[in-house]
Amino acid sequence: MDKYCLFAFVGTASRKWELVYIWEQATPEGKAIIILLIIFSILAWSVMVSKAIQMRRAKKLNQYFTAEFRSQKRVLDMFDRRIQAEGCPLFAVYQAGCFELDARIQLPERGGRRKRISLKGMEHVKRTIENAVAQESLKLESGLILLAIAVSGAPFLGLLGTVWGVMSTFGHIAQQGSATLAAMAPGVAAALITTVAGLLVAIPSMFGYNWLVHTLRTLTVELDNFAQELVSRMETEYLRDEDNDTRAEPFRLRVEQSDA
């Protein structure tokens, strides 16, 4: 057992020494590319963690808000109670739509509300809700461009470092005039480590990006469906029936003429 632990320790120490040795043999250009890839990796992981927390929280809040919204009798009940739900995309859409609807049905001289709203006024409410959906989608999507850059750019940066390192190695060997394995191996190994670094950045970023995009699409569909449901309830409760008003006008004229 002690011999096994000793061998494992020696193997680990030798692997660490190999990485240090390869780093020392790398060209300044290769070291600069590796440092750049490390920065990319830190940014990619920070984006993945922060967006995962944001989307998971948004998903939970959406579930709670949807249950509360569908349990209310009138569409403005939650708005009148001044309920707040920061970080909930559905609530942001609901609040924007209710603000616009409330502004359209207010009666300044009486301090009350109209029971109906015109079709033109409802169109303004719809546009406000659509803008709110677009803004919330952009908030959820923000930061994903860094992951896309890491996925597509990191392997090419690693390949650039490898090609540059191999080119420098062959150029150095050509100047010395001796193409031995001992002379070529350190330079080639140092060149290949940049490709390894690029793949270590790109592979986790690719999995994280695909998962986040899938979650983003799900949340975007939820936003669109909720916007349609919200507009439908607003129209049912507050939209004025233009056809009935048009048919009622001749009837009013006939009544007035008969009275005259």
C-alpha positions as CSV (number, residue, x, y, z in Angstrom):
1,M,0.0,0.0,0.0
2,D,2.9,2.4,0.9
3,K,4.6,1.6,-2.4
4,Y,1.4,2.3,-4.4
5,C,1.0,5.7,-2.7
6,L,4.7,6.4,-3.3
7,F,4.3,5.5,-7.0
8,A,1.1,7.6,-7.3
9,F,2.9,10.6,-5.7
10,V,5.9,10.3,-8.0
11,G,3.6,10.0,-11.0
12,T,1.6,13.1,-10.0
13,A,4.8,15.0,-9.4
14,S,6.2,14.0,-12.8
15,R,3.0,15.1,-14.5
16,K,3.2,18.4,-12.8
17,W,6.8,18.7,-13.8
18,E,6.0,17.9,-17.4
19,L,3.5,20.8,-17.5
20,V,6.0,23.2,-16.0
21,Y,8.7,22.0,-18.4
22,I,6.3,22.4,-21.4
23,W,5.3,25.9,-20.2
24,E,9.0,26.8,-20.0
25,Q,9.6,25.6,-23.5
26,A,6.7,27.5,-25.0
27,T,7.3,30.5,-27.1
28,P,6.2,34.0,-25.9
29,E,3.5,33.9,-28.5
30,G,2.2,30.6,-27.2
31,K,2.3,31.8,-23.6
32,A,0.3,34.9,-24.6
33,I,-2.3,32.7,-26.3
34,I,-2.6,30.4,-23.3
35,I,-3.1,33.4,-20.9
36,L,-5.7,34.7,-23.3
37,L,-7.5,31.3,-23.3
38,I,-7.4,31.3,-19.4
39,I,-9.1,34.7,-19.4
40,F,-11.7,33.3,-21.9
41,S,-12.2,30.3,-19.6
42,I,-12.8,32.4,-16.6
43,L,-15.3,34.6,-18.4
44,A,-17.1,31.6,-19.9
45,W,-17.5,29.9,-16.6
46,S,-18.7,33.1,-14.9
47,V,-21.3,33.6,-17.6
48,M,-22.5,30.0,-17.5
49,V,-22.9,30.0,-13.7
50,S,-24.6,33.5,-13.6
51,K,-27.0,32.7,-16.5
52,A,-27.8,29.3,-15.0
53,I,-28.8,30.9,-11.7
54,Q,-30.7,33.6,-13.5
55,M,-32.7,31.3,-15.7
56,R,-33.4,28.8,-12.9
57,R,-34.7,31.6,-10.7
58,A,-36.8,33.0,-13.5
59,K,-38.3,29.6,-14.2
60,K,-39.3,29.1,-10.6
61,L,-40.8,32.6,-10.3
62,N,-42.7,32.1,-13.5
63,Q,-44.4,29.0,-12.1
64,Y,-45.4,30.8,-8.9
65,F,-46.6,33.9,-10.9
66,T,-48.6,31.8,-13.4
67,A,-50.4,30.0,-10.6
68,E,-51.3,33.3,-8.9
69,F,-52.3,35.0,-12.1
70,R,-54.7,32.3,-13.1
71,S,-56.3,32.2,-9.7
72,Q,-57.4,35.9,-9.8
73,K,-60.9,36.8,-10.9
74,R,-60.0,40.0,-12.8
75,V,-56.9,40.8,-14.8
76,L,-56.0,43.9,-12.8
77,D,-56.4,42.3,-9.3
78,M,-52.7,41.7,-8.8
79,F,-51.8,45.1,-10.2
80,D,-54.2,46.8,-7.8
81,R,-52.7,44.9,-4.9
82,R,-49.2,46.3,-5.9
83,I,-47.6,42.9,-5.8
84,Q,-43.9,42.9,-6.7
85,A,-41.9,40.0,-8.1
86,E,-38.4,41.1,-9.1
87,G,-36.6,38.9,-11.5
88,C,-39.8,37.3,-12.9
89,P,-40.0,37.8,-16.7
90,L,-43.8,37.1,-16.7
91,F,-44.4,39.6,-14.0
92,A,-42.5,42.3,-15.9
93,V,-44.7,41.7,-19.0
94,Y,-47.8,41.7,-16.8
95,Q,-46.9,44.9,-15.1
96,A,-46.1,46.7,-18.4
97,G,-49.4,45.7,-19.9
98,C,-51.3,46.6,-16.8
99,F,-49.7,50.1,-16.5
100,E,-50.7,50.8,-20.1
101,L,-54.2,49.5,-19.7
102,D,-54.7,51.4,-16.4
103,A,-53.6,54.6,-18.1
104,R,-56.1,54.0,-20.9
105,I,-59.1,53.4,-18.7
106,Q,-58.5,56.0,-16.0
107,L,-61.0,58.8,-15.5
108,P,-59.0,61.8,-14.3
109,E,-62.0,64.0,-13.5
110,R,-63.7,61.3,-11.4
111,G,-60.8,59.3,-10.2
112,G,-62.3,56.0,-11.4
113,R,-62.0,53.7,-14.3
114,R,-63.9,53.2,-17.6
115,K,-65.5,49.8,-18.0
116,R,-64.5,49.6,-21.7
117,I,-61.6,50.5,-23.9
118,S,-61.6,51.2,-27.7
119,L,-60.0,48.9,-30.2
120,K,-57.3,51.5,-30.9
121,G,-56.5,51.8,-27.2
122,M,-56.2,48.0,-27.0
123,E,-53.8,48.0,-29.9
124,H,-51.5,50.3,-27.9
125,V,-51.7,47.9,-24.9
126,K,-50.7,45.0,-27.2
127,R,-47.7,46.9,-28.5
128,T,-46.6,47.6,-25.0
129,I,-46.8,44.0,-24.1
130,E,-44.9,42.9,-27.2
131,N,-42.2,45.4,-26.3
132,A,-42.0,44.0,-22.8
133,V,-41.7,40.5,-24.1
134,A,-38.8,41.6,-26.4
135,Q,-37.0,43.4,-23.6
136,E,-37.3,40.4,-21.2
137,S,-36.0,38.1,-23.9
138,L,-33.0,40.3,-24.5
139,K,-32.3,40.3,-20.8
140,L,-32.3,36.5,-20.7
141,E,-30.1,36.4,-23.8
142,S,-27.5,38.9,-22.7
143,G,-24.1,37.4,-22.1
144,L,-24.5,34.3,-24.3
145,I,-22.5,36.0,-27.0
146,L,-19.4,35.5,-24.8
147,L,-20.0,31.7,-24.7
148,A,-20.5,31.7,-28.5
149,I,-17.2,33.4,-29.0
150,A,-15.5,31.0,-26.6
151,V,-17.0,28.0,-28.4
152,S,-16.0,29.2,-31.9
153,G,-12.8,31.2,-31.1
154,A,-11.0,29.1,-28.5
155,P,-10.1,26.2,-30.8
156,F,-8.8,28.5,-33.5
157,L,-6.7,30.4,-31.0
158,G,-5.3,27.1,-29.8
159,L,-4.6,26.0,-33.4
160,L,-2.9,29.3,-34.0
161,G,-0.6,28.8,-31.1
162,T,0.2,25.2,-32.2
163,V,1.0,26.3,-35.8
164,W,3.1,29.2,-34.6
165,G,5.0,27.0,-32.1
166,V,5.7,24.2,-34.7
167,M,6.8,26.9,-37.2
168,S,9.2,28.3,-34.6
169,T,10.5,24.9,-33.7
170,F,11.3,23.9,-37.3
171,G,12.8,27.3,-37.9
172,H,15.1,26.9,-34.9
173,I,16.1,23.4,-36.0
174,A,16.8,24.6,-39.5
175,Q,19.1,27.2,-38.1
176,Q,20.9,24.6,-36.0
177,G,21.1,22.1,-38.8
178,S,20.3,19.1,-36.6
179,A,16.9,17.4,-36.7
180,T,17.1,15.2,-33.7
181,L,14.1,14.0,-31.6
182,A,15.6,15.6,-28.5
183,A,15.7,19.0,-30.3
184,M,12.2,18.7,-31.8
185,A,10.2,17.2,-29.0
186,P,10.2,20.1,-26.5
187,G,9.1,22.7,-29.1
188,V,6.4,20.4,-30.6
189,A,5.0,19.5,-27.1
190,A,5.0,23.2,-26.1
191,A,3.1,24.0,-29.4
192,L,0.5,21.3,-28.8
193,I,-0.4,22.5,-25.4
194,T,-2.1,25.6,-26.8
195,T,-4.5,23.3,-28.7
196,V,-5.2,21.5,-25.5
197,A,-5.9,24.7,-23.8
198,G,-8.2,25.8,-26.6
199,L,-10.2,22.6,-26.4
200,L,-10.5,22.8,-22.6
201,V,-12.1,26.2,-23.0
202,A,-14.3,25.3,-26.0
203,I,-15.8,22.0,-24.8
204,P,-17.4,23.1,-21.5
205,S,-18.5,26.3,-23.2
206,M,-20.2,24.3,-25.9
207,F,-22.2,22.2,-23.5
208,G,-23.1,25.2,-21.3
209,Y,-24.1,27.3,-24.4
210,N,-26.4,24.5,-25.8
211,W,-28.1,24.0,-22.4
212,L,-28.6,27.8,-21.9
213,V,-30.0,28.2,-25.4
214,H,-32.5,25.4,-24.8
215,T,-33.6,26.9,-21.5
216,L,-33.8,30.4,-23.2
217,R,-36.1,29.0,-25.9
218,T,-38.4,27.5,-23.3
219,L,-38.6,30.8,-21.4
220,T,-39.2,32.7,-24.6
221,V,-42.1,30.4,-25.5
222,E,-43.5,30.9,-22.0
223,L,-43.3,34.7,-22.5
224,D,-45.1,34.5,-25.8
225,N,-47.9,32.3,-24.5
226,F,-48.4,34.4,-21.4
227,A,-48.6,37.6,-23.5
228,Q,-51.3,36.0,-25.7
229,E,-53.2,34.9,-22.6
230,L,-52.9,38.3,-21.0
231,V,-54.1,40.1,-24.1
232,S,-57.0,37.7,-24.4
233,R,-58.2,38.3,-20.8
234,M,-57.8,42.1,-21.2
235,E,-59.9,42.0,-24.4
236,T,-62.5,39.9,-22.8
237,E,-62.9,42.2,-19.8
238,Y,-62.3,45.7,-21.3
239,L,-62.5,45.7,-25.1
240,R,-65.5,47.6,-26.4
241,D,-67.7,45.8,-28.9
242,E,-67.5,48.1,-31.9
243,D,-70.2,46.1,-33.8
244,N,-72.7,46.5,-31.0
245,D,-72.0,50.2,-30.8
246,T,-72.4,50.6,-34.5
247,R,-75.7,48.8,-34.5
248,A,-76.9,50.8,-31.5
249,E,-76.5,54.2,-33.3
250,P,-79.4,53.8,-35.7
251,F,-81.6,52.6,-32.9
252,R,-80.8,55.7,-30.9
253,L,-81.5,57.9,-33.9
254,R,-84.9,56.2,-34.4
255,V,-85.8,56.7,-30.7
256,E,-84.8,60.4,-30.9
257,Q,-86.9,60.9,-34.1
258,S,-89.9,59.2,-32.6
259,D,-89.7,61.3,-29.5
260,A,-89.5,64.4,-31.6
